[in-house]
Amino acid sequence: MNKNILMSACALVTVMLSGCATVADMAGADTATLNASAAQSYNQMVSEARAKNQLDTSSSVYKRVNSVFLRLKPYADQMNQTGQPFQWQLSVFKSNELNAFVAPGGKVVVYTGIVTRLNLTDAEIAAIMGHEMVHALEEHSKSKIGAQALTDLALNIGLSAAGSNVGQLGTAAAQLGSQVGVGLPYSRNLESRADQGGLLLMARAGYNPQAAITLWEKMNKLEGAGGSSFLSTHPSNGQRIEAMRKNLPVAQQIYNQRK
């Protein structure tokens, strides 16, 4: 690839990761279009998972995750300022991977492994769910896809990242990743925003936001054992936990007012 083109693409990525979604809109990734495209690929991915008996719709893990999802959903809708109503959907995939992700428009995926291997409480599940929902509500994918619409390089990056981060779920999962950036690392700024917003969302739904701290403490312990695909795109470290501790009082006040 021409060096100048590559440098231009990298510069564009840097601009978008600062929070600007203008390029994505100009490239045809406006909110309505992006949500519709994500929904189509998400539904295909779910169909493939169902055909492979990888879709969990009845286990105790599914019931717990779905209960948390349904409890958070109305509060997430109250936070939606995208101008487009979300058609929230949840899928739970049978996998030992420690992973969860969200696609634009409110399409959430949780892997059973992240619940069972970390022995998560419902409040810790809410911390994960709230974090992912805020990524969708703040349209963080739009900050990553402008370059994908402008260079062939972006498609290869998207397919590679999706293949490693959404599991072995077939071509639809890879296509979803290439279209909307699912699995690609968010900037630390966007991660911090999702952390902060997730604390507030779970607190509004009546989950103790302290659980977000214990969740990331559990995730941190995995780093010594090779980490996880979830950690690869959601960096967990002492600075991140410290930042959440600073944001905790506001979320705690919201939670306490509900008691």
N, C-alpha and C positions, 0 to 999 in steps of 0.2 A: 504494500500500500504506500502511496505517495506520502512522504514524511510530513509535508505541509498539511495534507488532509487529516492525517492522524493527530497532529498537534492541534488543529482546529477543533476536531471532535473532542479531544481531551479538555480543551479550554471551555467548550460548550457544556460539557458535563460538569465542570467546576462551577460554572454560572448557575446551572440548574439546581445543583445540590445546595446552593445557598438559599433556595426556596422559591426561585422564580419559575413559574409554569407557563410563561408567555410563549416560549418556543414550542412547547407541546401543543398548546391551543392552536397555534398557527399551522402546525403540522397535521391538524385534523384530530388531535387528541383532546378535544373539548370534553367537558364532563359527561354530557349525555352520550357522545360517541364512545368514549372510553369505557363507561359503565356497561353499555350494550355489548361492546366487543368482549369485555371481560366476562360478562354473563354467559355469552355463547361458548367461549372456551372452557369456562368453569363447568357448565352443564355437561359438556363433552367429557371433561376430565372425570366428573362424578360417574358418568355412564360407564366409562372404561374401568373405573375402580369397582363399580358394582359387578361388572362382567367378570372381573378377576376375583370376586369375593373379598375385596379389600375395603368395602364400605360397611362401616359399623352403624347399625340402626337400632340395636336392641340391648346391647350389653349394659352393665351397670356404669361403666365409664361413659358410654354415650349418654345415658340418662342424666348423669351428673353434669356433663359438659353442656348438654342441651338446656338443662334447667338454668344454669348460669347464663347462658346465651340469651334465653327468653327474658330473664330478669334484667339484663343489661340493655336489651334492645330498645325499650321505650325511652330510656334516658339518652341513649345514643342518638335516637331520632330528634330529641330536643336539642342536641348539640350540632345537628346538621345545618351548616350554612353554605352548602355547595350550590344551592339553587335547584337541586334535583333530589326527589325523594329516593331513598335507598330501598331496594328490595333485598332485605337481609336474608342470607341463607347460611346454614351451617352444615358442614360435612365432617364426620369423624372417620378417619382412615385407620384401619388396622395395620399398625406398623410399630416396630420397636424403636424407631427413630425418635429423638427428642426434637420435635419440630412443631411449628404452627405458623400460619401465614394468612394474609388477607389479600384479596383482589379488589380492584375498584368497584364501587357500588355496594359494598357490604357482603362480599362472598368470603366466608371464613372457613378455614380448614384447620383442624386440630388432629394431631396424631396421638393414638392411644398411648404410645410409649412415653410421651412427656408427662402424662398423668400418672401412669403406673410406676415408672422407674424413679420418678422424683417423689412419689407418694404425696401428691399434691392435695391440699385441702380445697374446699370449694372456693374459699377466698383467694387462694393462690391461683386457681383456675381463672377466677375473675380478673386477677392482675394481668395474666397473659391475654385474656380475651379483651380487656379494656385497652391494653397497649395496641393490639392489632386493630381494633375498631377505630382508634384515634388515627392510626396511619391512613385508614380509608377515609375517615371524616375530613382529615386535613389534606387529602389527595396527594400524599407524598409520592405516589407513583408518577404523578405528572412531572415531578422535578427530575425524573430519571429517564424519560422516554424520548425527549426531543432528539437526542443524538441517534437513537435507534431509528427514527424516521428519516434521518439524513445520511446515514452511512451503512454500508453492508457489514461493517465490523460489528455494529451494534447487535445485529441478528445473531451472530456467532456467540457474542458475549451472553446474550439473553438465553440462548439454548443451552449453553454450557452451565450457566448459573442455575437455571431451572432444573437441569438434569441432576445436579448435585444437591439441590435444596428442597425440591418437592418430591423427592423419592422416585422409585422406579414405577411410576404410575402411567407410563405410556406417552404417546406423542402429544396428546392433548395437554398434558402437564407442561411439556416443553414449549408447546405453542403458547400457552397462557403466559409462561415466563418471558418468552420473546416479545410478546405483544405489550405487556404492561409492567415488566420489570420485576415480577414476583421472584423472590429469591436473591435479587441483586442487593448488595449492601446499601443500607441507608447511610447518610452522613450522620456524624455524631450529633449535629444540631437537630436533625429530624428525629433521631432516636430519643434525644432528651425531651423533645416536644411530645412524643408518644408516651414516654414515661410519665411526664407531668399530667398530660391529659388523661391517661389511663388511671392515675391515682384518683383524680376528681370523678371520673366516670364510675369507678367501682364504689367510691364512697357514696355517691348519689343513689346507687342501687342498693345500698345497705351492707356492703362488704367492708370489713375493716381494712383500711389501706396499709396497715402495718404488714399485711400479708405480702405486699409487693417487695418488701425488704427481705422477708424470709425466702420468697421465691428466688430472688437473685442471689442470695447467699447459697441456696442449694445449687443453682446453676454454676456459680463460681467454683464450687467443689469439683465440678466436672472437668475444669480446665487442666487439672493435674492428671486426669485420665484420658486426655485427648480431646476434650470438649465435645461439641455436638454441632450438627448442621444448624440448629437454632442459634447457637453461640456464634457461628461463622457470620451471620448477618445481623445479629443482635449482641454486639460486644458487651460482655458483663465484666465489670471491674470495680475496684474500690471507689474510684472517682464517680462512677455512675450511681452506686449505692449512696454515696455521700450526697450527691445532688438530689436524690429522691428523699433523703432524710431532711434536707432543707425545705423541700416542697411538702413534706408530710403534714405540718401543722394545719395548713389550710384544708387539706383533704380530711384530716382527722376531725376538724371542727364540723365539716359537712356531715361526716359519719355520725358524730356524737349528737347532732341535732335531730337525726332520724331515730335515735334510740328511745 
